[in-house]
Amino acid sequence: MPGRIIERYEHVPTTQEDLDWADLITLDLSLYEQPGGKEELVKQLDHAVRNVGFFYVKNFNISQEEVDQQFALGREFYNLPLEEKLKYHNIHDLENGEYNGYRPSGHRVLGNGIRDNVQVYNIPKFDGYHQRKQPAVLADNIKAIEAFSRKCHEEVVVKLLRLFAILLELPDEDQLVRDHLYDAKGEDHLRYMHYAARSAEENKKVGNLYGPGHTDLGTVTLLFRQPVAALQILNSEGSWKWVKPQDGTITINTCDALTALTGGLIKSSVHRVHTPPADQAHIDRLGVLYFARPNNHVVLDPIQNSPLLNRLGLTTNAFTELGQHLTTEQWVKVRQTQQQRPRVSAKISEDGKYTYEKKDLEILPGLHAAIHN
């Protein structure tokens, strides 16, 4: 029996405030199939991934209608009663590094008595290893969700992996693709993410941040255009810059696993979520994201057959320097366990600097998460 018709998603207007926007490159993926196109894209990509870890892509063969359908499904999910959403939440899984399904807001105290304002719903990739019951509104549209998830991988992630392989001078441009097969077991997922607007008084108590500076743990993250300004990146000069919503683009950031595989050559981008500007501060913020990660069996040691990494002497990383040779599955579990464990709230200074107890940031003995202020 077909599900009910989902109303079209209407994006709110963009901010009219003059913010300090980041200067980011845009990769035109229509060049990808053209003669010399990949090499041209790699030239553009090189500076971005070594210095900032953020860029846009356009002409990625996913229509705005398909994107808006995912925003509409996210809206419908978050409009469900809390008791219905909680059927898809498992606190024990969450605290043991399993991060699929629903995470309600208020899971963590940020500081000064203010809890987080973020709801998350993660839908694992459709690789046959993550069977989960879905709420009716998503189950009725699961074929479209799977098609979108696969398009994120094939139309964007795979192309970027080949560009990274060319940048690294690998003998086979599909080497990284084989470590990121969609149908092999992995922790990639599609996410609907909801930030609830807070009062100015509450925002001030947490340094006007929805989330402090951090890096993502996978290969790349895809953020579909989201008109409520809030995302900020830390640029190579150490300044926070706003990321502008650009029509017809996906914002891409490079992440920890890719940094590990490249011995630190490709930067894991530091970013945070700021309270929106005054003309959007009253608006809830809905995001659609796709998180790509290496397959679970991949060992996150620096790639050995990259002439570029070998010339630069980039043959170790934060894991190997501790004598660790973590698989993606091991890394995801220990990092997500650290992220989601209950912890004492941060001390937050008036200028928005977050300080945690060292034990709350420990991922592995000798390896701690960084909070970027």
Secondary structure as the mmCIF struct_conf table of DSSP 4:
data_model
#
loop_
_struct_conf.conf_type_id
_struct_conf.id
_struct_conf.beg_label_comp_id
_struct_conf.beg_label_asym_id
_struct_conf.beg_label_seq_id
_struct_conf.end_label_comp_id
_struct_conf.end_label_asym_id
_struct_conf.end_label_seq_id
HELX_LH_PP_P HELX_LH_PP_P1 ARG A 4 TYR A 9
HELX_LH_PP_P HELX_LH_PP_P2 HIS A 11 THR A 15
BEND BEND1 GLU A 17 GLU A 17
STRN STRN1 TRP A 21 TRP A 21
STRN STRN2 THR A 26 ASP A 28
HELX_RH_3T_P HELX_RH_3T_P1 LEU A 29 LEU A 31
TURN_TY1_P TURN_TY1_P1 TYR A 32 GLU A 33
BEND BEND2 GLN A 34 GLN A 34
TURN_TY1_P TURN_TY1_P2 PRO A 35 GLY A 36
HELX_RH_AL_P HELX_RH_AL_P1 GLY A 37 ASN A 51
TURN_TY1_P TURN_TY1_P3 VAL A 52 VAL A 52
STRN STRN3 PHE A 54 LYS A 58
BEND BEND3 ASN A 61 ASN A 61
HELX_RH_AL_P HELX_RH_AL_P2 GLN A 64 TYR A 78
TURN_TY1_P TURN_TY1_P4 ASN A 79 ASN A 79
BEND BEND4 LEU A 80 LEU A 80
HELX_RH_AL_P HELX_RH_AL_P3 LEU A 82 LYS A 85
HELX_RH_3T_P HELX_RH_3T_P2 LEU A 86 TYR A 88
HELX_RH_AL_P HELX_RH_AL_P4 ILE A 91 GLU A 95
TURN_TY1_P TURN_TY1_P5 ASN A 96 GLY A 97
STRN STRN4 GLY A 101 ARG A 103
TURN_TY1_P TURN_TY1_P6 SER A 105 GLY A 106
BEND BEND5 HIS A 107 ARG A 108
STRN STRN5 VAL A 109 GLY A 111
TURN_TY1_P TURN_TY1_P7 ASN A 112 GLY A 113
STRN STRN6 ILE A 114 ARG A 115
HELX_LH_PP_P HELX_LH_PP_P3 ASP A 116 ASP A 116
STRN STRN7 VAL A 118 PRO A 124
BEND BEND6 PHE A 126 TYR A 129
HELX_RH_AL_P HELX_RH_AL_P5 ALA A 136 ALA A 139
TURN_TY1_P TURN_TY1_P8 ASP A 140 ASN A 141
HELX_RH_AL_P HELX_RH_AL_P6 ILE A 142 LYS A 151
HELX_RH_PI_P HELX_RH_PI_P1 CYS A 152 VAL A 157
HELX_RH_AL_P HELX_RH_AL_P7 VAL A 158 LEU A 167
TURN_TY1_P TURN_TY1_P9 LEU A 168 GLU A 169
BEND BEND7 PRO A 171 PRO A 171
TURN_TY1_P TURN_TY1_P10 GLU A 173 ASP A 174
HELX_RH_AL_P HELX_RH_AL_P8 GLN A 175 ARG A 178
TURN_TY1_P TURN_TY1_P11 ASP A 179 HIS A 180
TURN_TY1_P TURN_TY1_P12 TYR A 182 ASP A 183
BEND BEND8 ALA A 184 LYS A 185
STRN STRN8 GLY A 186 GLY A 186
STRN STRN9 HIS A 189 TYR A 195
HELX_RH_AL_P HELX_RH_AL_P9 ALA A 200 LYS A 205
TURN_TY1_P TURN_TY1_P13 VAL A 206 ASN A 208
STRN STRN10 LEU A 209 HIS A 214
BEND BEND9 LEU A 217 THR A 219
STRN STRN11 VAL A 220 PHE A 224
BEND BEND10 PRO A 227 VAL A 228
STRN STRN12 LEU A 231 LEU A 234
TURN_TY1_P TURN_TY1_P14 SER A 236 GLU A 237
BEND BEND11 GLY A 238 GLY A 238
STRN STRN13 TRP A 240 TRP A 242
HELX_LH_PP_P HELX_LH_PP_P4 VAL A 243 PRO A 245
TURN_TY1_P TURN_TY1_P15 ASP A 247 GLY A 248
STRN STRN14 THR A 249 THR A 254
HELX_RH_AL_P HELX_RH_AL_P10 ASP A 256 LEU A 261
TURN_TY1_P TURN_TY1_P16 THR A 262 GLY A 264
BEND BEND12 LEU A 265 ILE A 266
STRN STRN15 HIS A 271 HIS A 274
HELX_LH_PP_P HELX_LH_PP_P5 THR A 275 PRO A 277
TURN_TY1_P TURN_TY1_P17 ALA A 278 HIS A 282
BEND BEND13 ILE A 283 ILE A 283
STRN STRN16 ARG A 285 ALA A 292
STRN STRN17 ASN A 295 ASN A 295
TURN_TY1_P TURN_TY1_P18 ASN A 296 HIS A 297
STRN STRN18 VAL A 299 VAL A 299
BEND BEND14 ASP A 301 ASP A 301
HELX_LH_PP_P HELX_LH_PP_P6 PRO A 302 ILE A 303
TURN_TY1_P TURN_TY1_P19 GLN A 304 ASN A 305
HELX_RH_AL_P HELX_RH_AL_P11 PRO A 307 LEU A 312
TURN_TY1_P TURN_TY1_P20 GLY A 313 GLY A 313
TURN_TY1_P TURN_TY1_P21 ALA A 318 PHE A 319
HELX_RH_3T_P HELX_RH_3T_P3 THR A 320 LEU A 322
TURN_TY1_P TURN_TY1_P22 GLY A 323 GLY A 323
STRN STRN19 THR A 327 THR A 327
HELX_RH_AL_P HELX_RH_AL_P12 THR A 328 GLN A 340
BEND BEND15 ARG A 341 ARG A 341
HELX_LH_PP_P HELX_LH_PP_P7 VAL A 344 ALA A 346
STRN STRN20 LYS A 347 ILE A 348
TURN_TY1_P TURN_TY1_P23 GLU A 350 ASP A 351
STRN STRN21 TYR A 354 THR A 355
HELX_RH_3T_P HELX_RH_3T_P4 LYS A 358 LEU A 361
STRN STRN22 GLU A 362 LEU A 364
TURN_TY1_P TURN_TY1_P24 PRO A 365 GLY A 366
STRN STRN23 LEU A 367 HIS A 368
STRN STRN24 HIS A 372 HIS A 372
#
